[in-house]
Amino acid sequence: MHADFELDDSGFVSPIRRGRPKGYSPKKAAQMAAEGTADGEDQTSLSVRKAKAALNKMEADAANAWLKYKIDSKEYLSRAAFREASATLQAELAQGLRSVPDTLERKFNLPPEVVQRVQEAIDAALNSVAQGLELFVERDEG
């Protein structure tokens, strides 16, 4: 014979609940089992975890707001924008510097050997700048 009530520790009679206890969630039970927490564990640890999660969310929201402020105030420059600006600047610089030997040859009537040496020096300087800018470029390996 099965009773529809039980005697609790304090001596009072309480009805027996059939099925899942109130507030039971299979997903939460599985999560708690994975974390190694018991069903009857003190609610303080749950409150602490909730508080930590809320704090982490607030910190992430604050970081996102700060980044948005930096972008809106033009204090932040994305890597792509930096690459594009650097490439444009280097192209303009290279074009200007590469015209120097021809200008020197015409204005000062320099011999071709001197013009060639000037051109080599300019090429070496431009290659050095290009290698420095490569540090800012992510390379796709594959």
C-alpha positions as CSV (number, residue, x, y, z in Angstrom):
1,M,0.0,0.0,0.0
2,H,1.3,3.5,-0.9
3,A,0.5,6.6,1.2
4,D,-0.2,10.0,-0.3
5,F,1.7,11.7,2.5
6,E,5.0,11.5,4.3
7,L,6.2,12.4,7.7
8,D,9.0,15.0,7.5
9,D,11.9,15.5,9.9
10,S,9.9,18.0,12.1
11,G,7.0,15.5,12.6
12,F,4.6,17.2,10.3
13,V,2.7,15.4,7.6
14,S,3.2,16.7,4.1
15,P,1.7,15.4,0.8
16,I,4.0,13.4,-1.5
17,R,4.5,15.0,-4.8
18,R,4.4,12.8,-7.8
19,G,6.7,13.5,-10.8
20,R,9.4,16.2,-11.0
21,P,9.8,18.6,-8.1
22,K,8.7,22.2,-8.6
23,G,11.3,24.2,-10.5
24,Y,13.1,21.1,-11.8
25,S,14.8,21.5,-15.2
26,P,16.6,18.6,-16.9
27,K,18.9,21.1,-18.6
28,K,19.8,22.7,-15.3
29,A,20.2,19.3,-13.6
30,A,22.6,18.2,-16.3
31,Q,24.6,21.4,-16.0
32,M,24.8,21.1,-12.3
33,A,25.9,17.4,-12.6
34,A,28.6,18.5,-15.1
35,E,29.8,21.1,-12.7
36,G,29.8,18.6,-9.9
37,T,27.2,20.5,-7.8
38,A,24.4,18.6,-5.9
39,D,20.8,19.4,-6.0
40,G,20.7,20.3,-2.4
41,E,23.8,22.5,-2.5
42,D,23.6,25.9,-0.8
43,Q,22.0,28.6,-2.9
44,T,24.9,30.9,-2.0
45,S,27.2,29.4,-4.6
46,L,24.5,29.8,-7.3
47,S,24.1,33.4,-6.2
48,V,27.8,34.0,-6.4
49,R,28.0,32.5,-9.9
50,K,25.1,34.6,-11.0
51,A,26.8,37.7,-9.6
52,K,30.0,36.9,-11.3
53,A,28.2,36.3,-14.6
54,A,26.4,39.7,-14.2
55,L,29.8,41.4,-13.4
56,N,31.4,39.8,-16.5
57,K,28.5,41.0,-18.7
58,M,28.8,44.5,-17.3
59,E,32.5,44.5,-17.9
60,A,32.1,43.3,-21.5
61,D,29.4,46.0,-22.1
62,A,31.7,48.7,-20.7
63,A,34.5,47.5,-22.9
64,N,32.2,47.6,-26.0
65,A,31.0,51.0,-25.0
66,W,34.6,52.3,-24.7
67,L,35.5,50.8,-28.1
68,K,32.5,52.4,-29.7
69,Y,33.4,55.8,-28.1
70,K,37.0,55.4,-29.4
71,I,35.7,54.6,-32.9
72,D,33.2,57.5,-32.9
73,S,35.8,60.0,-31.6
74,K,38.2,58.8,-34.4
75,E,40.8,57.8,-31.7
76,Y,40.6,54.2,-32.9
77,L,41.8,53.1,-36.4
78,S,41.0,49.6,-37.5
79,R,43.8,47.5,-38.9
80,A,42.2,47.4,-42.4
81,A,42.0,51.2,-42.4
82,F,45.6,51.5,-41.3
83,R,46.7,49.1,-44.0
84,E,44.8,51.0,-46.7
85,A,46.2,54.4,-45.6
86,S,49.7,53.0,-45.3
87,A,49.6,51.4,-48.8
88,T,48.3,54.7,-50.3
89,L,50.9,56.7,-48.5
90,Q,53.7,54.3,-49.6
91,A,52.5,54.4,-53.2
92,E,52.6,58.2,-53.2
93,L,56.0,58.3,-51.6
94,A,57.4,55.7,-54.0
95,Q,56.1,57.7,-57.0
96,G,57.6,60.9,-55.7
97,L,60.9,59.3,-54.9
98,R,61.2,57.4,-58.1
99,S,60.9,60.7,-60.1
100,V,63.9,62.2,-58.2
101,P,66.7,60.6,-60.3
102,D,65.1,61.8,-63.6
103,T,64.7,65.3,-62.2
104,L,68.3,65.3,-61.0
105,E,69.5,64.1,-64.4
106,R,67.6,66.8,-66.3
107,K,68.4,69.7,-63.9
108,F,72.0,68.9,-63.2
109,N,73.0,66.9,-66.2
110,L,74.2,64.0,-64.1
111,P,75.9,61.0,-65.7
112,P,73.9,57.8,-65.9
113,E,76.1,56.0,-63.3
114,V,75.2,58.6,-60.6
115,V,71.5,58.5,-61.5
116,Q,71.6,54.7,-61.3
117,R,73.2,54.9,-57.8
118,V,70.6,57.4,-56.6
119,Q,67.9,55.0,-58.0
120,E,69.4,52.1,-56.1
121,A,69.5,54.1,-52.8
122,I,65.8,55.0,-53.2
123,D,64.8,51.4,-54.0
124,A,66.7,50.2,-50.9
125,A,64.9,52.8,-48.7
126,L,61.5,51.9,-50.1
127,N,62.2,48.2,-49.6
128,S,63.1,48.9,-45.9
129,V,59.8,50.8,-45.4
130,A,57.8,48.0,-47.1
131,Q,59.4,45.4,-44.8
132,G,58.5,47.6,-41.7
133,L,54.9,47.8,-42.9
134,E,54.7,44.1,-43.4
135,L,54.8,43.8,-39.6
136,F,51.3,45.2,-39.5
137,V,49.9,42.9,-42.1
138,E,48.4,39.5,-41.1
139,R,49.6,36.8,-43.5
140,D,47.3,34.0,-44.5
141,E,49.3,30.8,-44.3
142,G,47.8,27.9,-46.2
